[in-house]
Amino acid sequence: MASTSSSLAASRMTGLEIRASVSLASIFALRMLGLFLILPVFAVHAKTLPGGNSATLVGLALGIYGLTQSFGQIPLGAASDRYGRKRVIILGLLMFAIGSLVCALATDIYWVIFGRAVQGAGAISAAVTAFIADTTREEHRTKAMAMVGGSIGLTFAGSLVAAPVLYRLIGMDGMFYLIALLSLAGIAVVAWVTPEAPPLPKKPASIVEVLRDRELMRLNYGVFALHVTQMAMFVVMPAALISYAGLPVEQHWKVYLPVVLLSFALMLPPVFVGEKYGKMKQVFVAAISLLLLVQVAMWAVFAQAGAPASVLVSILVLFFVAFNVLEATQPSLVSRIAPAAGRGAALGVYNTLQALGLFCGGALGGWLTQHAGPSAVFILGALLTLAWLIIAANMRNLPRRGQAQATPA
């Protein structure tokens, strides 16, 4: 009986683990809110700004957030290994708030681009994910990272519902002021709600050690490809819903909300089953294959300049199932493969590639749409995803929960 009770206790997250995971997932969601909240309406709003008629500049305004994120992730991730997670996260949230204020006061597209760059300089993703890894046991880390993935999905869905309403009520400047206030609230959460992390190793791991790890580099390429694909896709998706589904921008939430919620429900079983039975490689490769299928299907839709709304919605569901599986599992895998003394640095590299993906997806998506047409966006996504599938096919099989070492495939 005592052994059974001990086993049940070990299978559950502790109150401290839940508190750390939920509070840090909310901070991560806040960072993504700065990206997602403007995504459904900015391309429309930009036309009211001087310089906003250029699809390239609109894509740059969306994507430059990711470029400046990429500059900060490695140094701030490594700094969190040395000086502590909380200090780095609070500093990043302050930068995020300042950038939001610049965007709120912007009078043309160029000031918006600058403000978005300042927002992105608050590069806290590595510190947040390392903090989660520090405060959770390995057997519960995928659950904790799934909370992060779920918070991103719910933030995306909530943004798609709220953005048109907020835009109508308070305008784009009001939305940026709101994001700044939420950033300051996030600082309070980190300071007073998030528990303290355990002591960090006295000697952080070398960044060179992190960069030499082939398994980590597979994941780093993967997160880059995933976010190029996501951002490029949403440069063209708002216009597609208007043209093909006949939905004005303020009604796009009627598509996005059920799509995101359904896809989140569908992604949970394969993630937990794969983790429990040591089949994560198979789940991972299947999700990449699904993402490739989605890119080909989207190319076919846009190349033919139209498709029934039901087809477009079905493809979107499949996209978000693949996206949510990959978004939830990759940070957990990085935290498990990386040495404990270099977790912040490893996640810094990972989030640098994620941020570069956001930048390249926005910038390339805008440029390709303007110069080659929207179907070219999905050719780019398909090529990147195909390369990812080839790279992932040779990854090591991933361990079951609680096992320290992966075994060769």
N, C-alpha and C positions, 0 to 999 in steps of 0.2 A: 504493500500500500504506500509506504514511504517513497519507494522508487517510482511508483506511478505518479504520485503527487509532485515529486521533483521533476519528472519528465514533462508534466503538464505546465509547471511553472516555467521550465526552460523554453517551452514552445510558445510562450506568450511574451510580448514586449512588456517591459516594466513601465511604470508610470513615468520615470525619468526619460526613458527612450521615447515614449509617446510624446511627452512634452517637448523634448528637443526636436523630434522629427516634424511635429505639426508646426511649431513656431518657425523652424528654419524653412520648411516647405512654403510657408506663407511669405517669408522674405524672398525666396526664389520666385514665387508667383508674382510678387510686386515688381521684381526686375523685369519679368516678362510682360507685365501689364504695360510698362512703358513702350514696349514694342507692339503688343497686340491691340491696345485700345485705339490707336490711331489707324491701324491697318485697314479696317473696313471703310473709312471715310476720308483718309488723307488724300488719296488720288483725286477725289472729287473736290475737296476743299482747296487743294493746291492751285487749282485753276483760278481761284480768286486772289492769289498772291502774285506780285511781280515775279516773273521767271518761272511760274508754276505750270506753264503750258508745255514745258519740256519733259517728256517721259523719262529721259535720262536723269534730269535733276530730281524728279520725284523719286525715282529708284535710288538715287544717291542719298536723298534725305531719309528714306527708309533703311538703307543698308549701312550708312556710315556709323550708326550706333554700333554695329558689329565690328567695324574696322577699329575703332578706338577701344572697344572691349578687347580685341585681340592684342593690342599693345600692352594692356594692363594685366591680363590674366596670369602670365608667368611670374612677373615680379611681385604682384600682390599675393598670388598663391604661395610663392616661396616666402614672402614676408610673413604670411600667416603661420608658416611652419616655425618661424624664428620668433616673432613678436606676439603671437596669439591670434586666434580667429576673430574674436569679438572686435578688437581694435580695427582690424582691416575692414570688416563688414560695415562698421559704423562710418568709417572714412568714405567707403564706396557709396553708401546711402546719401551722405552729404553731397557728394559730387552729382549724384543722380538728381537730387532736389534742385541744385543750382542749374543744371542743364535744363530741367523742366521749366524753371522760371525764365531762362533765356528763350526757350521755344514759345512760351506764353506771350512774351513781349515782342516777338519777331514781327517785322513789317514786310519781309519778303522771303522767298524760298531760301536765300543764302543764309539768313540768320537762323532759319529753322535747321538747316544743315549743320551750322555751327553749334546750336543748342543740342541737337541730337548727338553730336560728337562729344560734347561735355557730359551728357547723360551716360554715354557708353564708357567714359573714362572711369566711372564707378564700377570697376570690374570685380564683382564679388562672388561670381559663380563658383570659382575654385575654392575660395575660403568657406562658402556655405556647404558645398558638397563634402569637403574634407571635414568640416565640423560635424556633419551628420555621421560620417564614417567613424569619427572619434567617439561619438556618444552612443553608438549602437553596436551590439554584438554581431558577428559575421552572419550568423544564421537569420538575423532579422534585417540585414542591411538592404536586401532587395525590396522588402516591404517598405522600408523607410524611403528608398529611392523611388519606389512606385508612388509613394505619397507626393514626392516632388513631381513625378511625371503626371500624376493625377491633378495636382494643383495647376500645372501648366495647361493641361487640357481644359479644366474647369475655368481657368482664367481666360483662355481663348474663347470658350463658349460664352462666358459672361460678357467678355468684351464685345463680341459680335452682337449680343442682345443690347448691351448698354450703350455702345458707341453711337449708333444713329440717334437714340433718344437724348443722350448727353449733348451731342453735337447740335441738335435742334434747340435744346434748352439753354446751354451755357456757351456754345461755340467751341472752336478748337482751342482758343486761349484759355477758356475756363477748364477744359479737359486737362491741359498741361498744368494749370494751377492745382487741380485736384490731385494729379500724380505727384506733384511736389509735396502736398500735405500728407499723402499716404507714405511718402518716403520718410518724412519726419516721424510719422507714427511707427514706421518700421524700426527706426532707431530706438524708440521706447521699448518695443517688443524685444529687441536684441539685448538691451541693457537690463531689463527687469523681468522678462518672462523666460527667455532661453537660459537653460542651466549652464553652468560653467563646464568647459571641456576638461578632460583629464590632462595632466601635465604632458607637454610635448617632449619628444626626445631631445637631448641636449645638442646632438650633432645632426642637423638636417642632412638628408641625402643630397648628393650632387645632381644637378640638372642633367649632366652628361649621362649619369646612370639611368635616368628616366628615359632619355632620348634613345638609348641603345636597346631598349626593350622592344622586341618585335611585336609582341602581343599588344602592348600599349599603343604602338604606332598603327596597328590595324584599326584599333578603336578610334584613334585620332583622325585617320582618314575617313572613317565611317561617319563620325559626327559632322565633319566638314561637308561631305556629300549630302547628308540628310538635310542640313539647313540651307545649303544652296538650293536644293530642290524645293524646300518649303517656301522660302522667300520669293524665289522666281515665280513659283506657281501663283502666289497671291498678289503679284504685280498684275496678272491678267485675269484672275478669278472674279473680282468684283464686276468688271465689264462683261464677263461671260454670263454671269447670273442676270445681268440686266438684258443682254441681247438674246440669250438662248432660253432662259427661264421666264423672261418677262417680269422680273422682280425689281422694283426700284430699290435703291441702296438701303432705305430705312426698313425694308422688309427682308433683308438678307438673313437676319437672325432666324427666320422661320426655316431656313435650310440648315444653317450652321449649328444651331443649338441641338436639334435632334441628332444630327450627324455626329457631332463630337461626343454627346452623351452615349449614343449607341456604340460608337467605336470604342469608347473607354470601357464599357461593359464587356465588349467582345475581346478586348486585349488582356483582361485579367486572368481568365483560365489558362491560356497557354503559358503566360509568364510564371504563374505559381506552380503549374504542373512541371514545366521545364526545370524550374529551380529545385523542386522537391525530388525529382527523379534523375537529376543530372543530365537532362536533355536540352540544356540551354543553347548549345551550338545548333541543334536542329531547329529550335524555335527561332533563333537569331537569323539563320540562313533563310528560313521560310519567310520571315518578315521582310528581308531584303529582296527576295524574289517577288513578293507581293508588291513592294514599292516599285520594282522594275515594271511589273505588269501594269500598274496604275499609270506610269509615265507613258508607256506605249499606248494605252487606251486614251489618255488625255490628248496625246498627239493626234490620234485618229479623229477624235471629236473636233479639235481645232483645225486640223487640216481640211476637214469637210465643211468647216464654217457652220457647225451646228449639230445638235443632237437633242432628242427629247429630254425634258427636265429630269425625268426619272433616271435616265442613263447617267447624267451628270451627277446626280445625288448619290447613286450607287457607287460610282467611282470615288467620290469624295469619302464615303464611308470606308471603303477599302484603303484609301490613302491614310486616313487617321487611325485605322487599326494598326497598319504597319508603322506609322510614325510613333504612336503611343508605345508600342512594344519596344521599339528601338530606343526611344527617349527615356523609358523607365529602366531599361536594363544596362545600358552602356555606362552610366556613371558608377553603378554598383560594381560592374566588372573592373573598371579602372581602379576603384578603391581597394578591391580585393587583390588585384595583381601587383599594384604599386607597393614598395616598401613603406612600412608605417612612418618612418622618418622622412619620407619624401612624398607623402600623400598630397600635400598642398601643391608641391611642384608638379606632380603628375597630373593632377586635376587642373592646374594652371595651363599646362600644355594642351590638355583635352579641351578646355574651355576657350583657349586661344583659337584652336581650329574650328570650334563651334561658332565663335564670333566672326572669324574670317568667312565662314560659310554664310552667315547672315548678311555680311557686307557684300560678298560676291554674288549671292543670290539676288539681292535687291538691285545692285548696280548692273549686273549682267542681264537680269530679267528685264529691266527697263530698256537697256540698250538693244537687246535682241528683239523686244516687242516693237521698238521704234524702227529698227533697220531691217529686220528679217521677218517680222510678223509673230503673233503669239504662239503658233505651233512650234517655232524654233526653241522656245523655252523648254518644251518637253523633250526635244531631241537632246538638249544639254543634260537635263535630268536623267534621261535614260542612259546616256553614255557614262555619266558619273556613277550611277547605280550599278551598271553592268561591271564596271571596274571594281566596285566595292564587293559585289558578289564573288568575283574571282579571288579577291584578297581574303575574304572571310571564309572561303571554302577550305583554306589551309590552316585556319585557326585551331588551337588546341581545344579539345573537348573540355567543357567547364564543369567544375565539381558540384556535387550536391551540397546543400546547406551544411555548414559546419565542418566540411572537409578542407584541410589546409592547402592541399596541392591539387592542381589539375593533372589529369592524365592525358597522354597523347591520344589524338583521334585515331 
